[in-house]
Amino acid sequence: MFLILSISILLAGAAASALTARKPGLSSAIFNISLVLGCLAGFAAIMAGGLEQASAPGFIQAWSLPSASLSFSLDALSSFSLLIILGVCLAAGIYGEAYIKASRSLSRIKSIRPLFLLMTASLSVVVCAQNAILFLFAWELMALATFFLVIVEDEHPQVRRAGFLYFICTHTGTLALLVLFAILGRAAGTLDFAGIRAVMPPTDGLSALLLLLAFIGFGMKAGFAPLHIWLQEAHPACPSHVSAVMSGVVIKMGIYGFLRLIWLLRGVPDFWAIVLVLAGAVSGIGGVLFALGQHDLKRLLAYHSVENIGIIALGLGLGCLGLSHHRPELALLGFSGAILHTLNHALFKSLLFLGSGAFQHALGTRNIEAGGGLLKTMPWTSALSLLAAAAISGIPPFNGFVSEWLVYLASFSTATVGEGRLAAVSIGALALIGGLALACFTKAYGALCLGVPRTEAARTARDPKPAMLVPMAALAALCVFIGLWPGPVLRLVVEAAALVCGLPPETAALSLAGTVSGARLVGAIGAGVILTGAFLVFLRRLLVAGRLSSGATWGCGFTAPTARFQYTASSYAMPLTRVFSPILGFKTEASSPDGYWPADASFTSHSPDRVLDGFLHPLGSALVNLLARFKRRQSGRLQYHMLYVAIFLLLILGWKL
């Protein structure tokens, strides 16, 4: 069976690359061969039937653990998720080899390659597992592999802090999932997914508890606000190709978990839809607002992951609304938008993180203010990053538009089931998210790639080697392909959505046929607009060639302009950050010019996370101070301790009597 072969190759490659870690050349060769062969075997398993039928023949083996079995199979949902995992991990892994060799610090670390393969294998098991014990085992293995990849450069205090925070959050989520599956197993009498779905009794009395546990377990992994606190810390801490997989794939396991849970329950009440739509609106708007205030490129991209998870949550909520109202067309639109945006975000966000790695290598920093003019010095990286920025902003004809189009259509359809307020929340949130995302990426891309270089590193920057550019180009090509020709991918998406809704794939395909045609038409119009604009620019250059002279960017009529004449990222975003300062808690530090000929002046701004820095850290400090008081009291005389014990025993006696 190709699926078992794929997982076996990845695990064997992880072990072999770990054993040969002292020989970097051999370890690298084993890594590359294992990654490529393992992913190809996985693609073969998908093509063998996983995307064509409700459930491909699986693998079942007895396991000594109680109520557990080594049960693997592929249905439309797990196959689609596996396709995303293998595609992104393959591109990021190939990029990562060149990235590691170009980094003096990372090239000395021997654990990156085996941990990356282990993470890929565990991700594959998560989406193919058909038993709750196996699912949780793979989930924990995925979490641990990711944790050790986050802290590979543990000599830095901020990396250790990010790893510790991720460790706490991921295990909090795992504990919630353990309780969730214990409740489902007790109610159904089995921990096999097929058995739970087949005999699951009505869960009306447990619906609120199940949603709470799922929101903590799956929502913590996905990065729903306010459970996103680990995400903006962990992404900047780890290598860029690992960040690409974490944002493109790992956080999507939370989305897969929600979809699988809805499939298991075969129906959810109205309040699930309300909670998910509100969580999506808060995550989407909050994520993009906090991204506006960032100067660290990877931290900015991490907050955009929270934003896009919000868009996916909107689709999930609208799909749940369709299920609860028995409106299959609404459920299909909502779930299809969520599932397609899961793929699209995996593509363009992975591309953005890989691009950030190339920029970081060239500039020696993640600060976007250190860039400028990189479109001329790093043309390929800048062009590919521009395409990804347009895709994440939802601009046609790129893939991000198609999935957001589906969520928009589902939002408008919500009004037809008497939920006008939810429709208004969803439509308003999507519109605001799209506008703010465009402003944020205009800021980031303009500061990095346009204008003139602000630093010497920006003047001497160069594109990375082809081994890093080719995976980026492949991801960019997929973003364009899905935007221009969404039909083939949408067919796979509709099959996965139909599985969640419990509908035949043929019925679902007929229901969304018009939607597919509409998305293709809008994409074609967008492509036409871009091509027309490119033709007009080319024509203008021909007409004015030799008749106009060019000057320095942002010259403003001065004969000797400098890089300080141009907008900074902070100044560009300042009008928006001031408007939303009550939400952002925006903080600035300035040193004003002094005297007639001032030598130095400075201005810096930052936006601390409202949940982590504004609430949890003060709360933690208060608890530490409170516990310190009790600690001081424990260092008194022995007689006091004996008195405490006597009082405690008397209280127990009184309680028992």
C-alpha positions in Angstrom: 0.0 0.0 0.0 1.4 3.3 -1.1 0.3 5.2 2.0 2.1 2.9 4.4 5.1 2.9 2.1 5.2 6.8 2.1 5.1 7.0 5.9 7.7 4.2 6.3 10.1 5.9 3.9 9.8 9.2 5.8 10.3 7.6 9.2 13.2 5.5 7.9 14.8 8.6 6.3 14.4 10.4 9.6 16.3 7.6 11.5 19.0 7.3 8.8 19.6 11.0 8.6 19.9 11.2 12.4 22.4 8.3 12.5 24.5 9.9 9.7 24.3 13.5 11.1 28.1 13.6 11.7 28.5 13.4 7.9 26.5 16.3 6.5 26.9 15.3 2.9 25.5 11.8 3.4 22.8 13.0 5.8 21.7 15.6 3.2 21.6 13.0 0.4 19.5 10.6 2.6 17.2 13.5 3.5 16.6 14.5 -0.1 16.0 11.0 -1.3 13.7 10.1 1.6 11.7 13.3 1.2 11.2 12.9 -2.5 10.4 9.2 -2.5 8.1 9.5 0.5 6.2 12.3 -1.0 5.9 10.6 -4.4 4.6 7.4 -2.7 2.1 9.6 -0.9 1.0 11.2 -4.2 0.6 7.7 -5.6 -1.6 6.7 -2.7 -3.8 9.7 -3.4 -4.0 9.0 -7.1 -4.8 5.4 -6.5 -8.2 6.3 -5.3 -8.3 8.5 -2.3 -9.7 11.5 -4.3 -12.1 9.5 -6.3 -14.2 7.7 -3.8 -15.6 8.1 -0.3 -13.1 5.9 1.3 -10.1 4.2 -0.2 -9.1 0.7 1.1 -7.1 1.2 4.2 -4.7 -0.6 6.5 -5.8 -2.0 9.8 -3.4 -3.7 12.3 -4.0 -4.6 15.9 -2.3 -2.5 18.6 -1.6 -3.5 22.2 -3.0 -0.2 23.6 -6.6 -0.4 24.9 -9.3 0.6 22.3 -6.5 1.4 19.8 -5.7 0.1 16.4 -3.3 1.0 13.6 -6.1 2.0 11.3 -5.3 4.1 8.2 -7.4 5.0 5.2 -8.0 7.8 2.7 -11.3 9.5 2.0 -11.8 12.7 0.1 -11.1 15.0 3.1 -8.0 13.2 4.3 -6.7 12.8 0.7 -7.0 16.5 0.1 -5.3 17.3 3.4 -2.5 14.9 2.6 -2.1 16.5 -0.8 -1.4 19.9 0.9 1.0 18.3 3.5 3.1 16.5 0.9 3.2 19.4 -1.6 4.2 22.1 0.9 6.7 19.8 2.8 8.3 18.8 -0.5 8.8 22.4 -1.6 9.9 23.6 1.8 12.3 20.6 2.3 14.1 21.2 -1.0 14.3 24.9 -0.3 15.5 24.1 3.2 18.5 22.2 2.1 19.9 25.2 0.3 18.8 27.5 3.1 20.6 25.4 5.7 23.8 25.3 3.7 23.7 29.1 3.2 23.4 29.7 6.9 26.5 29.3 9.1 24.5 28.8 12.3 22.0 26.3 10.9 24.5 24.2 9.0 26.0 23.2 12.4 22.7 21.9 13.8 22.4 18.1 13.1 18.7 17.6 14.2 16.9 19.7 11.5 16.7 17.1 8.8 15.5 14.1 10.9 13.0 16.3 12.7 11.6 17.7 9.4 11.0 14.2 8.1 9.5 13.1 11.4 7.2 16.1 11.3 6.1 15.3 7.7 5.4 11.7 8.6 3.4 12.6 11.7 1.4 15.1 9.8 0.5 12.4 7.2 -0.6 10.0 10.0 -2.8 12.7 11.6 -5.0 13.1 8.5 -5.0 9.4 7.6 -5.7 8.0 11.1 -9.1 6.3 11.6 -8.7 5.7 15.3 -8.8 8.3 18.1 -5.7 6.8 19.9 -3.7 6.7 16.8 -4.8 10.3 15.9 -3.7 11.6 19.3 -0.4 9.7 19.2 0.4 11.2 15.8 -0.9 14.6 17.0 1.5 14.6 19.9 4.4 13.4 17.7 3.7 16.2 15.3 3.7 18.7 18.3 7.0 17.5 19.7 8.8 17.4 16.3 7.6 21.0 15.7 8.6 22.1 19.2 12.2 20.9 18.7 12.3 22.6 15.3 11.2 25.8 16.9 14.1 25.7 19.4 16.9 24.6 17.1 18.7 27.9 17.7 18.1 27.7 21.5 21.2 29.8 22.3 18.9 32.9 21.8 16.6 33.8 24.8 13.7 34.8 22.5 13.8 31.3 20.8 13.7 29.6 24.2 10.8 31.8 25.2 8.9 31.0 22.0 9.5 27.3 22.4 8.4 27.2 26.0 5.2 29.1 25.1 4.5 26.8 22.2 5.1 23.7 24.4 2.5 24.9 27.0 -0.1 25.9 24.4 0.2 22.7 22.3 -0.1 20.4 25.3 -3.0 22.4 26.7 -4.7 21.7 23.3 -3.8 18.0 23.4 -5.3 17.7 26.9 -8.6 19.2 25.6 -8.6 16.7 22.7 -8.0 13.8 25.0 -11.1 14.7 27.0 -13.0 15.4 23.7 -12.4 11.9 22.3 -13.0 10.3 25.7 -16.5 11.8 25.7 -17.1 10.7 22.1 -15.8 7.2 22.8 -17.9 6.8 25.9 -21.0 8.0 24.1 -20.4 5.8 21.0 -18.8 2.8 22.7 -15.8 2.8 20.3 -12.8 5.0 19.4 -12.8 4.1 15.7 -13.9 7.0 13.6 -16.2 4.9 11.4 -17.8 3.4 14.5 -18.3 6.8 16.2 -20.0 8.1 13.1 -22.1 5.1 12.6 -23.5 4.8 16.2 -23.1 8.3 17.5 -26.3 9.2 19.4 -27.7 12.8 19.4 -25.3 15.0 21.3 -27.6 17.9 22.1 -26.7 17.9 25.8 -23.0 17.7 25.0 -22.8 20.1 22.1 -21.6 23.1 24.2 -18.9 21.0 25.9 -17.8 19.4 22.7 -17.5 22.9 21.0 -15.5 24.2 24.0 -13.1 21.3 23.9 -12.7 21.4 20.1 -12.2 25.2 20.3 -9.4 24.8 22.8 -7.8 21.7 21.2 -8.2 22.4 17.5 -8.5 26.2 17.8 -5.2 26.5 19.8 -3.4 24.6 17.0 -5.1 26.6 14.3 -4.5 30.0 15.9 -8.0 31.2 16.6 -8.0 34.5 18.5 -7.5 34.7 21.5 -5.7 31.3 21.5 -3.1 32.5 18.9 -0.6 33.6 21.5 2.1 31.1 20.6 1.9 31.7 16.9 3.5 35.1 16.5 6.3 34.0 18.8 7.1 30.6 17.3 7.1 31.6 13.6 10.0 34.1 13.8 12.0 31.8 16.1 12.4 28.8 13.7 14.1 28.5 10.3 12.1 30.0 7.4 11.4 26.7 5.7 10.0 25.3 9.0 7.9 28.5 9.4 6.5 27.8 5.9 5.4 24.3 7.0 4.1 25.5 10.3 2.0 28.2 8.8 1.1 26.4 5.6 0.4 22.9 7.1 0.7 22.5 10.9 -1.9 25.1 11.9 -4.2 23.6 9.3 -4.4 20.4 11.3 -6.7 22.4 13.6 -9.0 23.1 10.6 -8.8 19.4 9.6 -9.8 18.5 13.1 -12.8 20.7 13.1 -14.0 19.3 9.7 -13.4 15.7 10.9 -15.4 16.3 14.1 -18.3 17.8 12.1 -18.2 14.7 9.9 -18.2 12.5 13.0 -21.2 14.2 14.6 -23.2 14.4 11.3 -24.7 17.7 12.3 -24.2 20.6 14.7 -26.6 23.1 16.3 -26.9 26.8 15.4 -24.7 28.2 18.1 -21.7 26.3 16.6 -22.1 28.5 13.5 -22.5 31.7 15.6 -19.3 31.0 17.6 -17.2 30.1 14.6 -18.4 33.1 12.6 -17.6 35.5 15.5 -14.3 33.8 16.1 -13.5 34.1 12.4 -14.4 37.8 12.4 -12.3 38.5 15.5 -9.3 36.5 14.3 -9.4 37.9 10.8 -9.7 41.6 11.7 -7.5 41.3 14.8 -4.8 39.4 12.9 -4.5 41.9 10.1 -4.6 44.9 12.4 -1.7 43.6 14.5 0.2 42.7 11.3 0.0 46.4 10.3 2.0 47.4 13.4 4.9 44.9 12.9 8.4 45.6 11.5 9.7 42.0 11.9 8.7 40.4 8.5 8.1 36.9 9.9 6.1 38.3 12.8 4.0 40.2 10.3 3.4 37.1 8.3 2.6 35.1 11.5 -0.2 37.6 12.3 -1.5 37.2 8.7 -1.8 33.5 9.5 -4.2 34.4 12.3 -6.1 36.6 9.7 -6.4 33.8 7.2 -7.4 31.3 9.8 -10.2 33.8 10.5 -11.4 33.6 6.9 -11.4 29.9 7.1 -13.3 30.0 10.4 -15.9 32.2 8.7 -16.4 29.5 6.0 -16.6 26.8 8.7 -19.3 28.7 10.6 -21.3 29.3 7.5 -21.1 25.6 6.6 -22.3 24.7 10.0 -25.2 27.1 9.6 -26.2 25.3 6.4 -26.1 21.9 8.2 -28.2 23.2 11.1 -30.8 24.7 8.8 -30.7 21.7 6.4 -29.6 23.9 3.5 -27.0 21.8 1.7 -26.2 24.5 -0.9 -25.1 26.9 1.9 -23.2 24.1 3.8 -21.4 23.2 0.5 -20.5 26.9 -0.2 -19.2 27.5 3.3 -17.2 24.3 3.7 -15.8 24.5 0.1 -14.6 28.1 0.8 -12.9 27.0 4.0 -11.3 23.9 2.4 -10.1 25.8 -0.7 -8.7 28.6 1.4 -6.9 26.0 3.5 -5.1 25.0 0.3 -4.6 28.5 -1.0 -3.2 29.8 2.2 -0.8 26.9 2.4 0.5 27.9 -1.1 0.9 31.7 -0.8 1.8 31.8 2.8 4.5 29.1 2.3 5.8 31.2 -0.6 5.9 34.3 1.5 7.8 32.6 4.3 10.3 31.1 1.9 10.7 34.6 0.4 11.3 36.0 3.9 14.1 33.6 4.4 15.8 34.8 1.2 15.4 38.4 2.3 16.7 37.6 5.7 19.8 35.9 4.3 20.5 38.9 2.1 19.8 41.6 4.6 21.0 39.8 7.8 17.9 40.9 9.6 14.1 40.4 9.5 13.4 44.1 9.9 11.6 45.4 6.8 13.0 48.9 7.4 16.5 47.6 6.5 15.4 46.9 2.9 14.5 49.1 0.0 15.2 48.7 -3.7 15.3 44.9 -3.6 13.2 44.7 -6.7 16.4 45.7 -8.6 18.9 43.7 -6.6 16.8 40.6 -5.9 14.4 40.6 -8.9 13.3 37.0 -8.8 12.6 36.9 -5.0 10.8 40.2 -5.2 8.6 39.2 -8.2 7.6 35.9 -6.6 6.9 37.6 -3.3 4.8 40.2 -5.1 2.7 37.5 -6.6 2.2 35.9 -3.2 1.3 39.3 -1.7 -1.4 39.8 -4.3 -2.7 36.3 -3.7 -3.0 36.8 0.0 -4.7 40.1 -0.5 -7.5 38.4 -2.5 -6.7 40.1 -5.8 -7.8 38.3 -9.0 -6.6 36.4 -10.9 -4.7 34.7 -8.1 -5.9 31.8 -6.0 -6.7 33.8 -2.8 -9.6 35.5 -4.6 -11.3 32.2 -5.6 -11.7 30.9 -2.0 -12.7 34.3 -0.6 -15.3 34.5 -3.5 -16.8 31.2 -2.2 -16.9 32.5 1.4 -18.5 35.8 0.1 -21.2 33.8 -1.8 -21.9 31.7 1.3 -22.2 34.9 3.4 -24.8 36.4 1.0 -26.7 33.0 1.0 -26.8 33.2 4.8 -29.5 36.0 4.5 -31.8 33.5 2.8 -32.1 31.4 6.0 -33.1 34.3 8.2 -29.6 35.0 9.6 -29.1 38.6 8.3 -27.0 39.6 11.3 -24.5 36.8 10.7 -24.4 37.7 7.0 -23.6 41.3 7.9 -20.9 40.2 10.3 -19.3 37.9 7.7 -19.5 40.2 4.7 -18.3 43.2 6.7 -15.4 41.2 8.2 -14.3 39.9 4.8 -14.4 43.4 3.3 -12.4 45.0 6.1 -9.9 42.1 6.2 -9.3 42.4 2.4 -8.8 46.2 2.6 -6.4 46.1 5.6 -4.5 43.1 4.1 -3.9 45.1 0.9 -2.7 48.1 3.0 -0.4 45.9 5.1 1.3 44.1 2.2 1.6 47.4 0.3 3.5 48.7 3.4 5.7 45.6 3.7 6.5 45.1 0.0 7.0 48.8 -0.6 9.5 49.1 2.3 11.4 46.0 1.3 11.4 46.0 -2.5 10.6 49.5 -3.8 12.4 52.8 -3.5 16.1 53.0 -2.9 18.3 50.9 -0.5 18.3 52.1 3.1 21.3 50.0 4.1 24.5 48.7 2.6 23.2 45.1 2.8 20.2 46.1 0.7 22.6 47.6 -2.0 24.6 44.4 -2.2 21.7 41.9 -1.9 21.4 39.2 -4.5 18.9 36.5 -5.3 19.5 33.1 -3.7 20.6 30.0 -5.6 18.2 28.2 -7.9 17.7 25.4 -5.3 15.8 28.0 -3.3 14.1 29.8 -6.2 12.7 26.8 -7.9 10.4 25.6 -5.0 9.2 29.2 -4.7 8.5 29.4 -8.4 6.5 26.1 -8.2 4.3 27.5 -5.4 3.8 30.7 -7.4 2.8 28.8 -10.5 0.2 26.9 -8.5 -1.2 30.2 -7.1 -1.6 31.5 -10.7 -3.0 28.2 -12.0 -5.7 27.9 -9.4 -6.7 31.6 -9.9 -7.0 31.3 -13.7 -8.3 27.7 -13.9 -10.0 26.8 -10.6 -12.1 24.0 -12.0 -9.8 20.9 -11.4 -9.0 22.0 -7.8 -12.6 22.9 -7.0 -13.7 19.4 -8.1 -11.5 18.0 -5.4 -12.6 20.6 -2.9 -16.3 19.9 -3.6 -15.8 16.2 -3.0 -14.2 16.9 0.4 -17.0 19.3 1.3 -19.6 16.8 0.2 -18.1 14.2 2.5 -18.4 16.6 5.5 -22.0 17.4 4.5 -22.9 13.8 4.0 -23.9 14.4 0.3 -23.1 12.4 -2.8 -20.2 14.1 -4.8 -22.3 14.2 -8.0 -25.1 16.2 -6.3 -22.5 18.6 -4.7 -20.8 19.1 -8.1 -24.1 20.0 -9.8 -25.0 22.4 -6.9 -21.8 24.4 -7.3 -21.3 24.2 -11.1 -22.4 27.8 -11.5 -20.1 29.0 -8.8 -17.1 27.4 -10.5 -18.0 29.1 -13.8 -18.4 32.5 -12.0 -15.0 32.2 -10.3 -13.3 31.3 -13.6 -15.0 34.3 -15.3 -13.8 36.8 -12.6 -10.3 35.3 -12.7 -10.2 35.7 -16.5 -11.4 39.4 -16.2 -8.7 40.0 -13.6 -6.1 38.5 -15.9 -7.3 40.7 -18.7 -7.0 43.8 -16.6 -3.4 42.9 -15.5 -2.4 42.1 -19.1 -4.0 45.3 -20.4 -2.1 47.3 -17.8 1.2 45.6 -18.7 0.6 46.3 -22.4 -0.1 50.0 -21.6 3.1 50.3 -19.6 5.1 48.7 -22.4 3.4 51.0 -25.0 4.2 54.0 -22.9 7.9 53.1 -22.6 8.1 52.7 -26.3 6.5 56.1 -26.9 8.6 58.1 -24.4 11.9 56.2 -25.0 14.6 58.8 -25.3 12.3 61.7 -24.5 12.3 61.6 -20.7 15.0 61.4 -18.1 14.7 59.4 -14.9 15.7 60.5 -11.4 16.1 58.9 -8.1 12.9 57.5 -6.5 11.4 59.9 -4.0 13.7 62.6 -5.3 11.0 65.3 -4.8 13.0 67.7 -7.0 16.1 67.6 -4.9 19.5 67.3 -6.6 21.0 65.0 -4.0 18.2 62.9 -2.4 19.0 60.2 0.2 17.2 57.1 1.4 15.7 59.1 4.3 13.5 61.0 1.8 11.2 58.0 1.2 8.4 56.7 3.3 9.2 54.2 6.0 6.9 51.3 6.8 5.9 53.0 10.1 5.0 56.3 8.4 3.1 54.5 5.7 0.9 52.6 8.2 0.6 55.4 10.7 -2.8 56.8 9.5 -4.4 53.3 9.9 -2.6 52.4 13.2 -3.7 55.7 14.7 -7.4 55.0 13.8 -7.2 51.5 15.4 -4.8 52.5 18.3 -7.5 51.7 21.0 -7.4 48.1 19.7 -3.7 47.9 19.0 -2.4 49.6 22.1 0.2 51.2 19.7 3.3 52.5 21.5 5.9 54.9 20.1 9.3 56.0 21.3 10.8 59.2 19.9 13.9 61.3 20.3 13.1 64.8 18.9 15.7 66.9 17.1 17.4 69.4 19.4 19.2 72.6 18.4 19.7 74.4 15.1 21.7 71.6 13.5 20.5 68.4 15.2 22.8 65.5 14.8 20.4 62.6 15.8 16.7 62.0 16.0 14.9 58.7 16.2 11.3 57.3 16.1 10.3 53.8 16.7 6.9 52.2 17.1 5.6 48.7 18.1 2.3 47.0 18.8 2.4 44.5 21.6 0.1 41.5 21.5 -3.0 42.4 23.6 -3.6 38.9 24.8 -0.1 37.7 25.6 1.6 41.0 26.5 -1.4 42.9 27.7 -3.3 40.3 29.7 -1.4 37.0 30.3 2.0 38.5 31.3 0.5 40.9 33.9 -1.7 38.1 35.2 1.2 35.7 35.5 3.3 38.4 37.3 0.4 39.0 39.7 0.1 35.2 40.4 3.9 34.9 41.0 3.8 37.8 43.5 0.8 36.2 45.3 2.5 32.8 45.5 5.7 34.4 46.7 3.8 35.7 49.7 2.8 32.2 50.6 6.3 31.0 50.0 7.6 33.5 52.5 5.1 32.4 55.1 6.3 28.8 54.8 9.8 29.7 55.9 8.7 30.4 59.5 8.9 28.3 62.7 8.2 24.5 62.9 5.3 25.1 65.3 3.4 27.1 62.7 3.7 24.3 60.2 2.4 21.8 62.8 -0.5 24.2 63.4 -1.4 24.3 59.7 -1.4 20.5 59.5 -3.6 20.3 62.6 -6.1 22.8 61.2 -6.2 20.9 57.9 -6.9 17.6 59.7 -9.7 19.2 61.8 -11.3 20.6 58.6 -11.3 17.1 57.0 -12.8 15.6 60.1 -15.5 18.3 60.2 -16.3 17.7 56.5 -16.5 13.9 57.0 -18.8 14.3 60.0 
